[in-house]
Amino acid sequence: MANKIAKIPVIDISGEGDQEQIARDLVEAAIEHGFIYIKNTGKDIPAEAVDGAFNLGRTIFKAPLSEKQACTIQKNNRGWSAMQYETLDPSTQRVGDFKEAFNFGEFIHGKADQPIPATIAPYESQINDFGELCYKLCLKINTLLGIGLQVSPPDFFTNAHLREKGASGTILRFLRYPPHTETDADREADVRAGAHSDYGSMTLLFRLKGQAGLEILSQDGKTWAPVPVVPPGTENDPSPPILLNIGDLLSYWTNGLLRSTVHRVVFPGPGKTSVEGETDSEPRYSIAFFCHPVATTPLEPVPSERVRIHKGDAQAKQENPYAEKKVLTADEHLQMRLKASYLQLYKDKE
């Protein structure tokens, strides 16, 4: 059953306004919703960079199957994931996700530290450049969250994500979801991406106008609300807003104060709430930048008075089984989640 369309705040972090107020607004949105629209004015990530990245995504998935298979995803979470290879919600899904994905890990000196299809080798620098823009925006958001939470020091989150301090699980992911007409999926029973929360600190999600599917779990823990690509007031922006969502690790760090919201991608259809102008008549493309801290970072509550006095949200923990800390470091958490999602990969490698 679907709920009404999600009402998520739009926040502009690109200007020279009151940074402390912007930081407070971000924190309040992260507490209440876990999802935030970041107004895309083009200052942090130009519209042409976003358009170019989507063109790259189309090129990746048009590459010959043999090229993609040679880059099949490994336990380091890098490479190509075939249709239905990943199962984000294995407890309820009868089959794997109806999506295809390609994950890029962190580049070294502008070069991919993994096999990539020959078809996209000429665009390696462009992929790296887009990843750099995403990384810098995440550092900016981490800094604002530290200010808004009055963490001591306020650059605590930012420092935990600095590449010079070590490797991380950060991933730039390109995704293609086929339209229902290209699959044998059951619209009601099957999903394009199973219900899950994100594994890292935060995620930047880029989407294209008119392409339906994303839903978030409402705070009642039962109903789902579609998330419009273009919320009211952003129709004339250079690009649709970047959708920021809080991941498990920021929830860990804040004793559950910041909400790591469960979400999924569905086949829109009868009996489901739809967003006007959005359909699945064509393939759905999206790009996700999963921002992770340095792998060895301990997941201990941050030095913040607001976090210290927060007792944890019992309802959020019930909705999200990963909101309660089960591991000690960022990498341990990532490995736990990957093993649950890629059952075949880990079974084959044992």
Sequence and secondary structure as in RCSB ss.txt:
>XXXX:A:sequence
MANKIAKIPVIDISGEGDQEQIARDLVEAAIEHGFIYIKNTGKDIPAEAVDGAFNLGRTIFKAPLSEKQACTIQK
NNRGWSAMQYETLDPSTQRVGDFKEAFNFGEFIHGKADQPIPATIAPYESQINDFGELCYKLCLKINTLLGIGLQ
VSPPDFFTNAHLREKGASGTILRFLRYPPHTETDADREADVRAGAHSDYGSMTLLFRLKGQAGLEILSQDGKTWA
PVPVVPPGTENDPSPPILLNIGDLLSYWTNGLLRSTVHRVVFPGPGKTSVEGETDSEPRYSIAFFCHPVATTPLE
PVPSERVRIHKGDAQAKQENPYAEKKVLTADEHLQMRLKASYLQLYKDKE
>XXXX:A:secstr
 B S     EE  SSSS HHHHHHHHHHHHHHTSEEEE   SSSS HHHHHHHHHHHHHHHHS HHHHHTTB  T
TS EEE TT   S TTT SS  S EEEEE   BTTB SS   GGGGGGHHHHHHHHHHHHHHHHHHHHHHHHHTT
 SSTTHHHHHT GGG  B  EEEEEEE  GGGS   TTT EEEEEE  SSSEEEEEE TTB  EEEE TTSS EE
E  SS TT TTSSS  EEEEE HHHHHHTTT S    EEEE   TTS   TT BSSS EEEEEEEE  BTT B  
  S HHHHH    HHHHHH TTSS   SBHHHHHHHHHHHH HHHHHHH 
